[in-house]
Amino acid sequence: MATLLDDGSWEIQGRRLGFPVRIGEASAACATYLVRTAGVRALLTGTGLEPVSVAGRTPLFLVLVDYRINDLGDYDEAGVAFLVRHRGRTGPYVHQLPVTQTFTMEAGRALWGLPKWLARAELSIDGADATCRLADVDGRHVLTTAIHAALRLPFTLPGTITALAPHDGGVLASPVRARIGGLRVGRGASVVLGSGHPMADELRALGLPRRPLATVVAGRVAFDMDPATTQPR
């Protein structure tokens, strides 16, 4: 159980976690697809969030992260997010977030309303390439993906985004201050979906295209996360 303490910190699995939560060393990859807005809107029913739409298509982000040094432990993560709007603010809504450790699962749910669930991931991010075979804890295949981004960018990318998550009748807004280096961009990716798993079935129903709009691989990722603020739906 995650317990909120009087000083604003949290106790999770006997450990105290304060803000900002710092991720000091990680690598990441992302493939961006355009999927049917109508399908995304159906998944957002009752959340207060509205999908960003261009010609009936909404950006979907398939994200892989290898966390190595950070306040939440050493773990792997594979996520699905959509670009959404809420009360004039635009940001990613993380819809699925399987992770490989229980501590980060509990922390993510309690602190930021993130839909983390426990999974198994064979994940590798190396140079221009990232691969992942994702399954649930019972061994059911969710997806297998390979992401390639060949063009190296000679700069580090600072920036702040706000992740949005429906939670307890409102919407949590969580600022993330990121520093991203070792950047490569491209358009190469493949995804093989499993059968009979809810996450795979959702992606299939959204009409996930064979070719992504863009891919990014980042060899160096660090970021800080502040407390979430609650906004009305």
C-alpha positions in Angstrom: 0.0 0.0 0.0 1.1 3.5 -0.8 0.6 6.0 2.1 0.7 9.8 1.8 2.6 11.2 4.8 2.0 14.6 6.5 5.1 16.2 4.9 3.8 15.4 1.3 6.1 12.5 0.8 4.9 8.9 0.3 5.7 5.6 1.9 5.7 2.7 -0.5 6.9 -0.8 0.4 8.6 0.5 3.5 10.5 3.2 1.5 9.9 7.0 1.7 9.6 8.8 -1.7 9.7 12.6 -1.9 9.5 15.2 -4.7 10.8 15.8 -7.2 11.1 12.2 -8.2 14.4 12.0 -10.1 15.2 9.7 -13.0 19.0 10.0 -13.5 19.8 7.4 -16.2 17.6 5.8 -18.7 17.3 5.1 -22.4 14.1 5.2 -24.5 12.5 4.7 -27.8 9.2 5.8 -29.3 7.2 5.0 -32.4 4.4 7.5 -33.3 1.4 6.2 -35.2 -1.8 7.9 -36.5 -4.8 5.9 -35.4 -8.6 6.3 -35.7 -9.8 9.2 -33.5 -13.2 7.5 -33.1 -11.6 4.5 -31.4 -9.5 6.7 -29.2 -12.5 8.8 -28.2 -14.3 5.6 -27.2 -11.4 4.7 -24.9 -11.6 8.2 -23.3 -15.3 8.1 -22.5 -16.0 9.6 -19.1 -12.4 10.8 -18.6 -12.9 14.5 -19.5 -10.1 14.2 -22.0 -10.5 14.9 -25.8 -8.2 13.3 -28.4 -6.2 15.6 -30.6 -7.5 14.9 -34.2 -6.2 15.7 -37.6 -8.3 14.4 -40.5 -9.9 11.8 -38.2 -6.5 10.5 -36.9 -4.9 10.9 -33.4 -1.2 10.4 -32.6 -0.5 7.2 -30.6 2.9 6.8 -29.0 4.3 3.3 -28.4 7.1 4.0 -25.9 9.9 1.7 -24.5 12.0 2.8 -21.6 15.0 1.1 -19.9 15.3 2.7 -16.4 18.7 2.1 -14.7 19.4 4.8 -12.1 16.4 6.5 -10.5 14.2 6.9 -7.4 11.8 4.2 -8.6 14.4 1.5 -9.1 15.8 -0.5 -12.0 13.0 -1.7 -14.3 11.7 -1.8 -17.9 8.5 -0.2 -19.2 6.4 -0.3 -22.4 3.6 2.1 -22.8 0.8 3.3 -25.0 -0.2 7.0 -24.9 -2.4 9.3 -26.9 -2.1 13.0 -27.6 -5.1 14.7 -25.8 -6.5 18.0 -24.7 -8.0 19.0 -21.4 -9.2 22.6 -20.5 -6.9 24.2 -23.0 -3.9 22.1 -22.2 -2.4 19.5 -24.6 -0.3 16.6 -23.4 0.1 12.8 -23.5 -2.5 10.6 -21.8 -0.8 7.3 -20.8 -3.5 4.6 -21.4 -1.4 1.4 -20.9 1.8 1.2 -18.9 3.1 -2.3 -18.2 6.2 -2.3 -16.0 8.5 -5.1 -14.7 8.7 -4.1 -10.9 6.1 -3.8 -8.2 7.6 -0.7 -6.5 7.3 1.5 -9.5 3.8 0.1 -10.2 2.5 1.1 -6.8 4.3 4.5 -7.0 3.1 5.4 -10.4 -0.5 4.6 -9.6 -0.5 6.5 -6.3 1.5 9.6 -7.2 0.5 10.3 -10.7 -2.5 8.2 -11.5 -0.6 6.2 -14.1 -2.2 2.9 -15.2 0.9 0.7 -14.4 0.4 -3.0 -14.3 3.0 -5.8 -13.8 4.4 -7.5 -16.9 7.4 -9.3 -18.3 9.6 -7.5 -20.9 12.6 -8.6 -22.9 13.7 -5.1 -23.8 16.9 -3.8 -25.4 17.8 -0.3 -26.5 21.2 -0.1 -28.3 22.4 2.7 -30.6 19.8 3.1 -33.4 17.7 0.1 -32.4 15.2 -0.9 -29.7 13.4 -4.2 -29.4 10.9 -5.5 -26.9 8.8 -8.7 -26.4 6.1 -7.9 -23.9 4.0 -10.5 -22.1 1.8 -10.4 -19.0 2.8 -12.2 -15.8 0.9 -15.3 -16.9 3.0 -15.4 -20.1 0.3 -14.2 -22.6 2.0 -12.5 -25.5 1.0 -8.8 -25.7 3.3 -7.5 -28.5 6.7 -7.8 -30.1 8.2 -4.6 -31.5 11.4 -3.4 -33.2 12.1 0.4 -33.5 14.9 1.8 -35.7 16.0 5.4 -36.0 19.2 6.0 -38.0 19.6 9.7 -38.3 21.7 11.1 -35.4 20.9 14.5 -34.0 23.8 16.5 -32.6 22.1 18.1 -29.7 20.4 17.5 -26.3 16.8 18.3 -26.1 15.5 19.9 -22.9 11.8 20.4 -22.3 8.8 20.1 -20.1 5.6 18.2 -20.8 2.5 17.6 -18.7 1.1 14.1 -18.5 -2.6 13.9 -18.1 -4.5 11.1 -16.3 -8.1 10.7 -15.1 -8.2 9.9 -11.4 -11.0 9.9 -8.7 -13.4 12.0 -10.7 -10.8 14.6 -11.9 -7.8 14.8 -14.1 -4.3 14.7 -12.7 -1.7 17.0 -14.4 1.9 15.9 -13.8 4.8 18.1 -15.0 7.8 16.3 -16.3 11.1 18.2 -16.8 13.2 16.2 -19.2 16.8 16.2 -20.6 17.2 13.9 -23.6 20.5 13.2 -25.5 21.9 10.6 -27.9 19.0 11.3 -30.1 18.3 9.5 -33.4 15.2 9.9 -35.6 13.7 7.8 -38.4 10.6 6.0 -39.6 11.4 2.3 -39.1 9.3 0.1 -36.8 7.4 -3.2 -36.8 4.8 -4.4 -34.3 3.4 -7.9 -34.0 0.4 -8.1 -31.7 -0.6 -11.0 -29.5 -4.0 -12.5 -29.4 -6.5 -12.6 -26.5 -4.8 -9.9 -24.5 -6.7 -6.6 -23.8 -3.8 -4.3 -24.7 -3.2 -6.2 -28.0 -6.9 -6.2 -28.8 -7.1 -2.4 -28.2 -4.2 -1.7 -30.6 -5.7 -3.9 -33.2 -9.1 -2.3 -33.0 -7.5 1.2 -33.3 -6.2 0.2 -36.8 -2.5 0.5 -35.9 -0.8 1.2 -39.2 2.1 -0.9 -40.5 4.4 2.1 -40.9 4.9 4.8 -38.1 4.7 8.5 -38.7 8.1 8.8 -37.0 10.5 7.0 -34.6 12.9 8.3 -32.0 15.6 6.5 -30.0 17.4 8.3 -27.2 20.5 6.9 -25.5 20.4 9.3 -22.6 17.2 10.2 -20.8 16.9 12.0 -17.4 13.9 13.7 -15.9 12.3 15.0 -12.8 8.6 14.6 -11.9 6.7 16.9 -9.6 3.5 16.2 -7.6 0.4 15.9 -9.7 -2.3 18.6 -9.4 -5.9 17.7 -9.7 -8.2 19.5 -12.1 -12.0 19.1 -12.6 -13.1 17.0 -15.5 
